[in-house]
Amino acid sequence: EEEEEEEEEESEVVQVQKQEKIEKVQTQEIFQKENKQENEQKNEKDEQEEKEEEEEEEEEESEVVQVQKQEKIEKVQTQEIFQKENKQENEQKNEKDEQEEKEEEEEEE
């Protein structure tokens, strides 16, 4: 009878150990699954942030290029204005010189 009891207890211990092992494995699987999910979410978040940063950089670069183009246009316009003013001044000076020369010639006569 004692032997039977011992065997029964041993069998119960073995059953408990098996059950504990099963539960341990299940718990590990759950943790691994959760860990995998967390990693995937983190990766997605990182990728999204990187994408947003790249878009922001491109937008800033585009703005810089636009500003540079505008500055170049304004510079050219300014140069054209100065050239036009300069030309006008030269023409006026030439007219004045011609007028003076003409007056001098008339005086000499």
CYANA upper distance limits for C-alpha pairs under 8 A (distance plus 0.5 A):
  1 GLU  CA      5 GLU  CA      6.70
  2 GLU  CA      6 GLU  CA      6.58
  3 GLU  CA      7 GLU  CA      6.54
  4 GLU  CA      8 GLU  CA      6.51
  5 GLU  CA      9 GLU  CA      6.59
  6 GLU  CA     10 GLU  CA      6.49
  7 GLU  CA     11 SER  CA      6.43
  8 GLU  CA     12 GLU  CA      6.64
  9 GLU  CA     13 VAL  CA      6.58
 10 GLU  CA     14 VAL  CA      6.54
 11 SER  CA     15 GLN  CA      6.58
 12 GLU  CA     16 VAL  CA      6.55
 13 VAL  CA     17 GLN  CA      6.52
 14 VAL  CA     18 LYS  CA      6.56
 15 GLN  CA     19 GLN  CA      6.60
 16 VAL  CA     20 GLU  CA      6.53
 17 GLN  CA     21 LYS  CA      6.59
 18 LYS  CA     22 ILE  CA      6.67
 19 GLN  CA     23 GLU  CA      6.65
 20 GLU  CA     24 LYS  CA      6.53
 21 LYS  CA     25 VAL  CA      6.71
 22 ILE  CA     26 GLN  CA      6.65
 23 GLU  CA     27 THR  CA      6.49
 24 LYS  CA     28 GLN  CA      6.68
 25 VAL  CA     29 GLU  CA      6.66
 26 GLN  CA     30 ILE  CA      6.71
 27 THR  CA     31 PHE  CA      6.77
 28 GLN  CA     32 GLN  CA      6.56
 29 GLU  CA     33 LYS  CA      6.54
 30 ILE  CA     34 GLU  CA      6.66
 31 PHE  CA     35 ASN  CA      6.42
 32 GLN  CA     36 LYS  CA      6.50
 33 LYS  CA     37 GLN  CA      6.72
 34 GLU  CA     38 GLU  CA      6.64
 35 ASN  CA     39 ASN  CA      6.65
 36 LYS  CA     40 GLU  CA      6.67
 37 GLN  CA     41 GLN  CA      6.64
 38 GLU  CA     42 LYS  CA      6.57
 39 ASN  CA     43 ASN  CA      6.56
 40 GLU  CA     44 GLU  CA      6.65
 41 GLN  CA     45 LYS  CA      6.60
 42 LYS  CA     46 ASP  CA      6.55
 43 ASN  CA     47 GLU  CA      6.56
 44 GLU  CA     48 GLN  CA      6.61
 45 LYS  CA     49 GLU  CA      6.66
 46 ASP  CA     50 GLU  CA      6.60
 47 GLU  CA     51 LYS  CA      6.59
 48 GLN  CA     52 GLU  CA      6.66
 49 GLU  CA     53 GLU  CA      6.63
 50 GLU  CA     54 GLU  CA      6.69
 51 LYS  CA     55 GLU  CA      6.72
 52 GLU  CA     56 GLU  CA      6.62
 53 GLU  CA     57 GLU  CA      6.64
 54 GLU  CA     58 GLU  CA      6.64
 55 GLU  CA     59 GLU  CA      6.58
 56 GLU  CA     60 GLU  CA      6.62
 57 GLU  CA     61 GLU  CA      6.54
 58 GLU  CA     62 SER  CA      6.51
 59 GLU  CA     63 GLU  CA      6.68
 60 GLU  CA     64 VAL  CA      6.63
 61 GLU  CA     65 VAL  CA      6.62
 62 SER  CA     66 GLN  CA      6.64
 63 GLU  CA     67 VAL  CA      6.63
 64 VAL  CA     68 GLN  CA      6.60
 65 VAL  CA     69 LYS  CA      6.60
 66 GLN  CA     70 GLN  CA      6.63
 67 VAL  CA     71 GLU  CA      6.58
 68 GLN  CA     72 LYS  CA      6.61
 69 LYS  CA     73 ILE  CA      6.68
 70 GLN  CA     74 GLU  CA      6.65
 71 GLU  CA     75 LYS  CA      6.52
 72 LYS  CA     76 VAL  CA      6.68
 73 ILE  CA     77 GLN  CA      6.62
 74 GLU  CA     78 THR  CA      6.49
 75 LYS  CA     79 GLN  CA      6.64
 76 VAL  CA     80 GLU  CA      6.64
 77 GLN  CA     81 ILE  CA      6.72
 78 THR  CA     82 PHE  CA      6.76
 79 GLN  CA     83 GLN  CA      6.56
 80 GLU  CA     84 LYS  CA      6.54
 81 ILE  CA     85 GLU  CA      6.63
 82 PHE  CA     86 ASN  CA      6.39
 83 GLN  CA     87 LYS  CA      6.49
 84 LYS  CA     88 GLN  CA      6.69
 85 GLU  CA     89 GLU  CA      6.64
 86 ASN  CA     90 ASN  CA      6.64
 87 LYS  CA     91 GLU  CA      6.61
 88 GLN  CA     92 GLN  CA      6.62
 89 GLU  CA     93 LYS  CA      6.53
 90 ASN  CA     94 ASN  CA      6.49
 91 GLU  CA     95 GLU  CA      6.58
 92 GLN  CA     96 LYS  CA      6.56
 93 LYS  CA     97 ASP  CA      6.53
 94 ASN  CA     98 GLU  CA      6.51
 95 GLU  CA     99 GLN  CA      6.51
 96 LYS  CA    100 GLU  CA      6.60
 97 ASP  CA    101 GLU  CA      6.52
 98 GLU  CA    102 LYS  CA      6.48
 99 GLN  CA    103 GLU  CA      6.63
100 GLU  CA    104 GLU  CA      6.60
101 GLU  CA    105 GLU  CA      6.70
102 LYS  CA    106 GLU  CA      6.72
103 GLU  CA    107 GLU  CA      6.60
104 GLU  CA    108 GLU  CA      6.67
105 GLU  CA    109 GLU  CA      6.82
